[in-house]
């Protein structure tokens, strides 16, 4: 069975894969994200995914027949790329700017087959509509600490879910990993999505 290596520390990406029957090995890339500058939000998300994938694929502990998946998510608001907020003050400013509006969550995906050296990449973009939250709600949400750990300072699968009124596109992409995109990347490299399933039949 082919081993999928997830080059990400994101618990949400890991949970998304596990709920879909795939149990990857997690190896965190540790790349310096500041090395990419002056890119559009979409290009930044894809570039970071490629960096993470490449960094992990070259690690000695990665099997010679593994599939290494790098992902990175960026929220685009007013043409600006928003990653994880630096602190509570920035998270608060973000939410004041986002409330009652819409942004686009871009997730870059990069998959490398270490056996062949071939790589496939794709970007998934989902429009996210935010609720017109109150100052009290922003303060309470920021105080939980959750917004500080995620791109765009929000989650759809956690405490922030009540503040997202709708999306246009793939729901999993907002969590940080598009399953349909991953399936397509696997096919491009000659692999089958269903062969990654490790969950027993019900």
N, C-alpha and C positions, 0 to 999 in steps of 0.2 A: 504493500500500500504506500502511495506517495505521501510524504510528510509535508504538511503546510506549516510554514514558519511565519508567524505574525510579527512583523518588525514594528511593534507599537506597544506602549505601556497602557493604552486605553482600556479600562475595564469594560466600557460600553461596546467597543469593537469585539472584544473577546466574547462577551455575553451574546452579541448578535450572531457570531459564528456558531457558538455552542447551541443556541436555540434552533439553529438551522441544521443541526446534526454534524457539525464539523468541529473537531477538537484540535486546534493548532498548538504547536510549540511556540511559546512566547520568548522572543529575544529582543530586548530594547536596543534601539540603534544608538542613542546617545549623541546624535549629530548636533552640531552647532547650527541652529536654525537662522541665526543672524547673518550667515554667510550669503544668503540670497536677498538681494535688495533691488529696488526700483522695478519690480515686476507687478503686473496686474494681479488682482486677487486670484483669478483662475490659474494663471501661470505659476503663482506662488504655491498654491495648493499642490499642483502637479509636480513642480520642481522639488518640493520638500518630500513628497512621496517617493520620488526617484532617488533622492539622497539617502533616505532611510532604508530603502530596499537595497541599494548598492552597498551601504555600510554593513548591513547584516549578512548579505549574501557572501561577503568575503571573510566572514568569521570562520575560524577553524572548526568550531563545534557544529556548524551547519552541515547536514548530510549531503553527500554528493549527488543525491537524486531528489533534493527538496524543491519545493516551490516557495519562494520567499515573497511575501506580500507587504509592501510599504503603503501606508495611507497617511494623508494629512488633510485636515479640514480648516477652512477659512470662511468667515462670514463677510460678505460684501455689503456694505451700507454706504450709500452716496459715493460709490466708486472706491472706497477705502477698504483695505484688507484688515479684518479684525480677528486676531488669534485669541489666545488666553489673556484676560486682563492682568495687569501687573499687581494690582492691589484692590482693596475694597472701594477706594475712591474712584478708580477707573471703571470698575464694574458698575458702580452707581451712575456715573456719567454715561456709560454705554446704554444702560436701560432707559435713562431719560431720553436719549436720542432715538432708541428703537421703539418705544411704546407707541402703539397705535399705527405703526408703520410696517413695511415689509422689507426684508433683506433676502439675499441669495446665499445659500450655504453651498460652497464648492468643496467637494472632496476629491482629491487626486488619488488615483490607484496605480500602483506599479507592481507588476508580478514578474518574477524572474525564475526561469527553470534552470537550476544549477547544473543539471545534467547536460544540457545543450548550450547554456549561456544565452539563450534567447530571452528577450524581455518584451512584455506587452504593457501598454499604459492607456489609461482612459480617465477622463474627468466626468464627474456627475455633478449636476447643479440642481438644487431644489429651492424654490421660492418659499419663504417662511413668513407668515403673517403673525404679528405680535399683538397681544391684547393691550388696551390702553390702561396699563396698570397704574395704581396710585403710588404716591410717595411712600406710604406705609408698606405696601406690598414690595416695592423695590428694596426698602431698608431691611425688611424681614428676610427676603430672599438672599440678598447679599450677605446678611449675617450668618446664613447657614454655611457659607463657604463654597457651596456648589458652583456658583458662577466663575470662581477663580480657577477652576480646574478644566474648563472646557472652552473650545473655540467659540467666539461670539458671546460668551458669558451666559449661555442658556443651554438647557437640555430639553428634549422632547420626551425622554423616557424616565425622567426623574422629577424632582420638585418643581422644575420649570415648566413641566408639561401643561399646567393649567394656564400658563401665560402665552401659549401658542394657540391661536384661534383657527389656524388652518395651514395647509401646505399644498404646493403644486409640484408634484414629482414624487420621487421615491422616498418613502418614510425612513427606510433604513439608512439612506444617505445622510439624513439629518443626524442620525446617531453616530455616523462616522465611517460607515462602510456600506456601499451599495451591493447587495447580494446579486442582483441581475447583472451588474457590471462585472463583478468577480466571475460569474458564470461565463460571460462572454470572453473575458481575458483568458480563462482556462481553455476555452475552446480554441482560441487563437493559437495557443501553445500546444494544442493536441491532447488536452486532458479533459476528462469528464467531471462535471460538478458532482454528479451522484456517486462517483467513485471515492469522493472525499468523505462521504457520510460514514460516521462511526457509531451513530445511535442505533441500538437494536430495534427491530420491528415491534410495533405495538400489537 
